[in-house]
Amino acid sequence: MPNSAPVQQRRLRVVAGEASGDMLGAMLLKQLAAPSALNGLKLDVAGIAGPKMIAAGCEAWWSSERLAVSGFNWQVFQRLPALLRIRAALYERIIAERADLFVGIDAPDFNFALEAKLRKKGIPTIHFISPSIWAWRGSRIKKIAHAVDHMLCVFPFEPAIYDKAGIPATYVGYPLADAIPLVIDTLTPRSALGLDSQTQLLAVLPGSRTHEVEKIGPRFIATMLLLHQQRPSLKMIVPLPHAWLVSQFQQQLQRLAPNLPVTVVQGQSHSILAAADAVLVASGTATLEAALFKKPMVIAYVVGRVAASLMQRLAYLPWVGLPNILLNQTVVPELLQDAATPTALAQACLQQLDDQRNRIDLMERFTALHELLRQDMPSKVTAVMQEFLK
């Protein structure tokens, strides 16, 4: 019996930042695991990963939760020494074993410096999810040019920015646009929540990080108090991605509004968004999730005054919410900093709940946006990676 040819192996090293990066990484690894994906090559995948990537076959040298910091806040500075130690150790390990490819998934402040050093040593680098250089801190493109062999972009206008700078880039679509159906089933999740057709539901999303919930949580709670006073029949649910955020928000509720009838849950954000009549949401990727679920929304954001001043000076666009940015006009209200008063937020939420003409208009706009962002992302990313793993 003839000997079969040995299976060739490639070392893929990854860094996924936070839960969102872990989700994206898991989607890619599942696609790469298909028998036809790499023409028989076997992948050895390791690095910084979360539970979803681990389940998809990645060896986690460190947890993605270790990178769960962002923005301009004291938490970042407190954790900086530990993050720098992890990055240095990761670099030494990747260099020692001569990895075939490095993929940084989001976490740009952590990944770009690492990618630049790896690239100098001859290890090719791909970065998945362009930072918002079109919105602020555009000078980062110079750092990106030194760090990245190929940029994977989730918005259609981004590759042109990189082409102009001489950086290879591919538009792969927005990952959740593939996962979320174009036509939303609202009846099933509403039935599961025990809601009849007459009961209005407001989904409240105060952020996915501790410092976000710390800043905006009290204003959202005060807003919900006003809404309950003005419309006692309104149902309000707060889905949060982590147990510690649930605990943090419940403590805020106990301190500020112990008798407020609001439900706080861990996870379930997609089923709650599907069931909701409108959404009160902190600025971030959750605003685009709400748009993909075709929901009227009110976007709010509150940061410290120093951070707000710095972000305002470095920003290029008149909006912070992704639905407004991608549609290049104000289609949903944004209330930021001092404008995000409980009274203003409550009034805006009631308008979004009750304006049926606006609801129909947003449904049409958000469906068209959804179609634009739906590109079969895993296949497109895999095609780029194949070129580096041959």
N, C-alpha and C positions, 0 to 999 in steps of 0.2 A: 504493500500500500504506500503510495507516494507521500512524502512529508508535506504537510500544509505549510504555506509561507507564514512566518511569524507576524503577529498583529503589531503594526507600528503604533507607538504611543506618542501623544503630544501633551506637554505640560501647559495647562491653561491656569493662570493665576488671576484672581479677581479680588476686587474690593467693592462691596455693596454697602452704601450708606443707608442706615435706618430701615424701617419696615418697607417703604416703597421700593428701595433698591433691592431688598431681598425678594420682593414679589417679581420684579423685572428679571432678576438673575435666575429665578426658578423657571420662569417662562422660557428663557433662552436655553437653559440646560435641558429642559424637556425636549425642546426642538432639536438640539444637538445630539440627544440620545437616540433619535430615530436612526434606524439602520442605514438609510440612504444619505444621512446628513453630511458625513465626512468621508464617504467612500471607504469605509472599513477602518478608518483610524480610530484608535481608542484614546479617550480623553482622561487625563488625570487632572482633576479640578480641585483647587484649594485656595485659601486666602481668608478674607474677612467676609463672613456670611451670616445669614439668619436662619431660622428654622425651616423656611420654605426651600431655600437653596440646599440646606443640609439634606432634606428629604429628597431633593432632586439629584443628589450624588456628590455634592461639594463637601470637602473636608474643611471644617471651620477652625482655623488657627486662632482667630479671635471672633467674638460676636459682633454683628452689625450694630447692636445696641450701644457699643462703646463709642460709636461715631455720632450718636444722636444729639448733636448740638448744632446750632446755626445762628447766623445773624450777629448783631453787635450787642452782646450782653455779658454779664459777669460770669455766667456759667461757662462760657467758652474759655475765658482766661483761667478759670479755676482748673479746667480739665486739659488745658493746652500741654503741660509737661507730660502727662500720661499719653496723650495722643501722639506727641512727637516721639516718645519712646517706642510706641507700637509701630509707627511708620518706619523708624530706623531699623527695628528688628525685622520687619517685613521685607524691607529692601535687601538687607543682608541675606535673608533666606532665599529670596527669589534669584539674586545674583549667584549665590553659591550653587544652586541647582540648575542654572541656565534654563529658565523657563522659555517656552516657545512663543508665548503671547501673554500680554497683560491686558485685561479689560477693567477699566474703572467705571463703575456704575454710579452716576450721580456723585455726591460728596466731593464737589470740585475743589474746595480748599484743601482737603486732605489728599486728593488724588493727583492734582496737576503737578505738585512738587515731586511726588513719587514717580509719576510717569516721565517727567523730564529726566530724572536721574537714571531710570531704567533705559530710556531711549538712548542716552549717552553711552550706555554699556552694550548697545546693540540689540536690546529686547524690544520688539515692536509693541506699540501701544494703541489701543482703541479706547475712546471715551464714549460712553453711552449716556445720552441726555446732555445736550448743550446747556451750559449756564445761560442765564437771561442777559447776555451781553447787549442785546438789542433794547433792553429796558434800563440797565444801569451798569456802571463799571465796565464800559466797553473796552477800556485799555487792557483788560485781561486777555484779549486776543493775542497780544504779543507773547504772553506766557504760554498760552495754548499752542502757539506755533512751535515752541520749543518742546512741548510735552507730548503732542498727539500725532500719531501717524494717520489716524482716520477718526473723524468726528461723526457720531450717529445722532441725527437731529429728529426731534419729535414734532416740529412745526414746519410747515412747507416753505416759509420764507427764510429759514435759517441757513440752508446750504449756500445761498448766494453771498451771505456775509463771509462765510469761510472761503468760498472760491476766490473772493476778492483779496483775501489775505494769503492765498496760496496753500490753504489747508484742505486736503481731500475730505469731503463730507457727503453724506447720503441721508436723504429724508426717508425715514422708516415708519412714520406715523406715530400716533399717540397710543401707547399700549392699552389703556382702558377703553379706547374706542373700539378695539376688537372684542374686548370682553363684555362690554355692555351692549345689549341689543338695541337696534335702531328704534324699534317700537317697544315701549315700556309697558309691561303688565303691571298695572296698579291695583287691580282687584285682588289678586292672590295675597300680596303682602298686607293690604289693608284688612283683608279677612283674617289673616294670621294675627294681626294686632287687635282684632275685635272692633274695628271701626266700621260704622255704617256709612252710607253714601252722603249723609248730611253733616257728618262730623269733620271739621277741618283739622289738619295735622300740620304743625310747623316743626320741621327738623332743625335742630340747633347744633351747629358744629363750631366749637370754640377753639379748634386747633389740635395739633398732634404733638405738641411739645410742651414741656412743663412751663417754660417762661411765657409761652403764648397764652396758655390757660390762666396763668397767674395774672397777666395784664388784662385780658379781655373777658375772663370769666365773670368778674363782678358786674361789669356793664351788661353782659348778656343776661345775668340773673335779674338785675334791676329791670331790664327790658321785659323779661318774661313776667315779672310781677305786674307791670303796667298792663301787659296784654291780658293777663288773667283777670285783672280788675275790669278791663273794658270788654272782654269777651270770655266769660267764664267757661263756655263750652269748648273753647279751643284746646286741643290736645297738643302737648309739647313733649318731644323726645330728644334726648341728648346722647348720641352715640359717640363713644371715645375709643381710640384704638388700643389703649393699654390699661391694665389694671391700676397702675399708679395714677394715671390721669383720672380714672373713675373716682378713685379715693380722693384725689385733690379737689375735683369739682364737687363731690358730695360734702367735703368739709366746707367749701365756700358756701354751698347751699345751706348747710346747718348753721353757719355763722350769720348769713345775710337774709335768708328767707326759709326758715325751717318748715313752714307750713305750705310752701308753694307746691301745688300738685304737678310735678314734672317727673318724667321717667328718665333715669340715667342708665345706660347699658354699655357693656364692652363689646366692641365690634358691631356687626349688623348694619353698618352704615349704608350699604347698598340697598338692602331691603327697606330700610327706613326712608332713604331718598326716593325709592320707587313709590312708596306709599304716600309721601308728603304732598301737600298742596303748595307749600312754599318753603324756603330755606333761609335761615339766618346763619351766615357762614363767615368765619375769619378768612381773610385774604390768604391765598395759597392754592395748591393744586386741588383742594376740595371744591373750589369754585368751578373748576372745569368739570369735575365729577358731577356736580349739580347740573351743569349745562348739558352733559351727556345724558342725564336722566330727564332733560327737557323741563326743568323746574324754574319758576320765578324765584328770585332770590334777592336778598339784601347782603351786600358785602361790607364787612367792617374790619378795621384793624387798629390796634393800639400798641405802640411801643414806647420805650422811654424817650425823653425829650432829646437826649444827645443822639441816640440812634435815629430818631425821626429827622433831626436836622441834617445828619450825615446822609441819610438815604434820599432826602429831598434834594440835596445839592448834587448827588450823583445820578439822579434819575433822569430819563430822557422822555418818558411818556406821560400823558395826563391821567393814566389809569394804573391801578394796581391789580385789578381783577382780570384773570385770564379771559373770561368771556368777552369783556369789553376790548381788551387788547387784540384778541384774535379777530374780532369783528370790526375793529377799528372805529368803534363808536360806542357811546354810552347806551347800552341796552338794558342794564340793570344798575340800580343805585349803589354808589360807594360812599360810605360814611367813615371817615378816617380821623384818628386822633381826637381833637376837641369837638369835631362835628359829630362824633359817634356817641351822642348822649342817649340815655335810655328813652327819652321822649321821642327823639328823632328816629331812633331805630324802631320803636314800637309803631310809630305812624307809618314808616316805610314798609314794615312787615304787613300791616293791615291792608295797605294798598296793593301789595303783591299778592296777598291772599284773595282779594275781592275783585281785581280788575280782570275780567274775563277776556276782553279784547287784547289786553297785554299778554295774557296767557297764550292765546292762539298765535299771536305774533312771535312770541319767544319760541313756541313749539316749532314753527317753521324755520326760524333762524338757527336754532340749536340742532335741528335735524340736518340742515345743510352743512353745518360745522362738523357734526358727527361723521357724515359721509366723507368729508374732506380729510378727516384725521384717521379714518379707518383704512389701513394700508397692509394688513397682514404682517404686522411688525416682526414677529419671531422669524418668519421666512426671510425677510429682507436683512435683518441683522445677521442671521446665519450665513447668508450669501456673502456678506462682507468678511465675516470671520473665516470662512472657508479659504479665501484668498491668502490669508496669513498662516493658515494651518496646513497648507499643502506639504 
